[in-house]
Amino acid sequence: MNLNKLTGKFIVLDGPDGCGKSTQVQLLADYLSGQGLEVVKTHDPGGTRIGDQIRHLLKYGAKGEMHVRTEALLFMASRAQLVAEIIEPAIKAGKTVLCDRYISSTYAYQGAGGYPTEKIIELGKLSIGDVWPNLTIVIDIPPEEGRARTGQKPGQRTITEHKDAHQGYLLENARPDRFDSRTLEFHRKVRKWFIRLKDEYPGVVKIIDGSNADMGTVHERIKQVLLETDF
């Protein structure tokens, strides 16, 4: 594989809950670093001191019901800081940036909740300018498999005052509450929006099959995508 083409490139791994993207980000970072590339690994939301404070507000600190637009703006604010502080400087320094989730997640989760995806893209452009991923790899799995992997029970609930349209689902270790909003049907919609991402999202989007596959097999599929993609 000609890895020189990844110098100064921005790659995102994303997908539905339980797809294994965080593991794959680490595997890919280890592989690329082992091949001599300078790799910066980060995550969204958070990844900076300011971003982590925003993440904490979204996860635990908010009092009262948060409107979907407010939440979207907070996530985008976290990304704006991540781009300014971590991603853009690394790209300019010729490093390869790997990110666990990005605006693609807002597109899928809030799109599934009925929020217009064109507004998500527009808000993203305002927040991060031209710093879109050169490549977004979506690891596709059925929601039933994702729930089994994460150990989520059918009646498990999510964070207080986060509704279906919200991106609170992206915050791991969500505390159970009275809202039975994290339904299987919602996750089916999320999967559909991830698949639709390639039709509207800036940059190259590739979808790989992660269902019924061990992490080594998925890692090899990701490497194959990198091999076949023109940057």
N, C-alpha and C positions, 0 to 999 in steps of 0.2 A: 504493500500500500504506500502510495506517495503521500506522506504525512506533511510535507512542507506546505501543501495547499491549505492546511488548517491554521497556519500561522496568522495571528491577528483576526481569527474568526470567532463568531459568537454562536454557540450551539445550545439549544434548549431541549431537554427531555421532559415530556409531559404525558398525561393520560389520566384515565379514571382512577378512583380510589382502588388501591390494591394491585395496580399494574406493575409495581416493582421499580418505578422510575428512580427513586432515591438510591436503591442498590445499584442500578445501572449507571447512574451518574458517577458513583464512586468507582465502579469497575472500569468505566471509560477513562476517568481521570488517572487511575493507576496505570492503565495500558498506555495512554498517550504520554504520560510522564516517563514511563519506562522506555519509550521510544525516543526520548530526548526533547520532547516539546515542553515549553513552559506553560503550565496549566493553572488557571484560576478557577476554582470550584466555588459556586455560591448557590443561594436558594432564594425563592420568592414565595411569600412575602418575608420581609426581614433582610438579613444579610449585612446590615449596617447598624450602628448604634441607634440612629434615628429610626430606621426601619423597624428595628426590634421593639422600640417603644410604641410605634404605630401598631405593630403586630400584637403587642400586649393589650393595647386599648381594644382592638377588635376581638381579642380572645377572651379577656377577662374584665377589662376596666370600664367598658361602656355601661352607663346607667340609663335606663329607659330604652324604648324601642328605636332602633336605628333604621332609617330609611335606606332602601337599596342604593339610591344615588350617593348618599353619604358614605356608605360602605365602599362603593366602587371608587369614589374619590380618595378615600383613605388608602386603599390598596394601590392606586396609581401614584399617590404621594410617596408611598414606600418604594415603589419602583423608580420614581424620579431620583430619589436619593441613592438607590442602588446603582443606577446608571452613572450618575455624576461621580460617585465615590469609588466604585469598584469596576463596573463593566467597561465604561468608556476609556478610562486610563489604561486598563489592561489591554484592550484592543489596540490602542495607539502605541503601546509598548511592544506589540507583536506577539502577545500571549494568546493562547487559546482559552476562551471563556466557556465554561460549562455551567448551565443554570438548571436547577431543579424547579420547574414550573416558571411561568411568565404570564404575559397577557393572554396567551392561549388558554390558560385556565379560566380567566374571567370570561372569555368568549364562550367557553363551553358551559360553565356552571351558571353564569347569569343569563346566558342565552337560553339555557334549558328552563330557566325560571321566567322567561318571557321578556327579558330586557333586550331591546333592539341591538343586535350585534354591530350594526353600522355605527351606533353611538359608542359602543365599546372601542371599536377601532379608532374612531375620531378622538375619543378621550385619551386613548393610548398615544396617538400621534402628538397630542398636546403635552402629554406627560414626559415622554421619553424621546421626542424628536425623531431623528433618523436611526436611532440605535435599536433596530429590530434584528432578530436573530437571522443569521445567514441560513440556518437550517433548524427547523423544529421537527423533532422525531416524536410522534405520538405512539405510545405502546397501547395497542387496542386489546381489551379483554371484555368478555361479557360481564355485566354487573353482578350476576349471580356468583361468578367466580371471584370477583373482587371482594364481595361481601364475605365469602368463605375464607379468603386469604387474610382479611383484616380481622376476622373473628367477630364481625358485626352480626348481632342477632336481629331478627325481623322487627322487633319492637324497640330497638335501640334508638335513642333520641340524641339530639344535638345541642348546641350551645343556646342558652337562654336568649330569647328575642332575636334569633336569626331564622328567617323564613326561607321557603324553598328557593326564592329568587336570589338569595344571598350567597356569597362566596365563603361563608363561615365553615363550610364543609372542608375547606382546604387547611384548616387548622387542626393538626393532629391532636390526639388525646382530648377530644371534645368532651366536656362534662355532660352527663345525661341531664335532661330536664323534662318539662311537661309537654314540649312540642314534639309530636310524632311526625316530623317533617322530612326525615331522611328516608324516603320511601324507595322501594325498588323501581317504581315507575319513574321517579325523578332521575335515578341513576341511568335508566335506559335513555332518557332524554339527553343527559350529559354525554353519553357515549355517541349518540347521533350527532351532537354538535361538534364533538372532537373530530368526527369523520368529515363533517362539513367545513372544517377549518381551512382546508386547502383551497376552497373556492373563493375565499374572501381575505384571508390573512396575508399580510406583507411577508415576503421572503418565501423560501422553499419549505414546504411541509411534506413529510413522508410519514406514512402510517405503516407500522409493522405489527404482525400478529404475535401477541404475547400470551395467548390462551394456551393452557395445558403445556406450557414449555418451562423448562428449568432456566435458572438465571444464566447459565453458560450458553444455552442455545439462543436466548434473547440477546446476549452480549455479542455473539457472532453475527446475528442479524443486524444489529446496530453498526458493527464494523463494516458489514457489506454495504449498508446505506452510505456510509462515509466514503467508501471506495467508489461507489457509482455516482455520487453527487458531484456536479460541477460547481465549484465555488468561485 
